[in-house]
Amino acid sequence: MNGVYNNRRNGHKATTDGITWTCSCGRRGVQKDDQHAMLAAGFHVRHPNKPIPASY
């Protein structure tokens, strides 16, 4: 599954592609499965200055 997460308030836009996610700010990550990649991308656009929780 692929997804797009856009936060108009802070300008961050993250996309997922399978188990990886990438943000327009340059941050990216690899999660254990596509569901967790979507969770991590959504978390990042809401809280771009916080690290992704280990449970994601």
C-alpha positions as CSV (number, residue, x, y, z in Angstrom):
1,M,0.0,0.0,0.0
2,N,1.1,3.5,-0.8
3,G,0.0,6.6,1.0
4,V,0.5,10.4,1.1
5,Y,0.4,12.4,4.3
6,N,0.3,16.2,4.0
7,N,0.4,18.7,6.9
8,R,-0.6,22.1,5.5
9,R,0.3,23.8,8.9
10,N,4.0,22.9,8.8
11,G,4.6,22.1,5.1
12,H,5.7,18.5,5.6
13,K,4.5,16.0,3.0
14,A,5.4,12.3,3.5
15,T,4.8,9.4,1.1
16,T,5.0,5.7,1.7
17,D,6.1,3.0,-0.7
18,G,5.7,-0.5,0.8
19,I,7.8,-0.5,4.0
20,T,9.6,2.8,3.3
21,W,8.5,6.3,3.9
22,T,10.0,9.6,2.7
23,C,9.2,13.2,3.6
24,S,9.7,16.4,1.6
25,C,12.1,17.6,4.3
26,G,14.5,14.8,3.6
27,R,13.7,12.4,6.5
28,R,13.1,8.8,5.6
29,G,12.7,5.5,7.3
30,V,12.2,1.8,6.8
31,Q,9.6,0.1,9.0
32,K,8.8,-3.6,9.6
33,D,5.8,-3.6,7.3
34,D,3.6,-1.3,5.2
35,Q,1.1,-0.6,8.1
36,H,3.9,0.6,10.3
37,A,5.3,2.7,7.4
38,M,2.0,4.5,7.2
39,L,1.9,5.0,10.9
40,A,5.4,6.4,10.9
41,A,4.8,8.8,8.0
42,G,1.6,10.1,9.6
43,F,3.4,10.6,12.9
44,H,6.3,12.4,11.2
45,V,4.1,15.0,9.5
46,R,2.3,15.7,12.8
47,H,5.5,15.8,14.9
48,P,8.5,16.4,12.5
49,N,10.9,17.2,15.4
50,K,10.3,14.0,17.3
51,P,11.9,10.7,16.6
52,I,9.6,7.9,15.3
53,P,8.5,5.8,18.3
54,A,10.2,2.4,18.5
55,S,6.8,0.7,18.4
56,Y,6.3,2.0,14.8
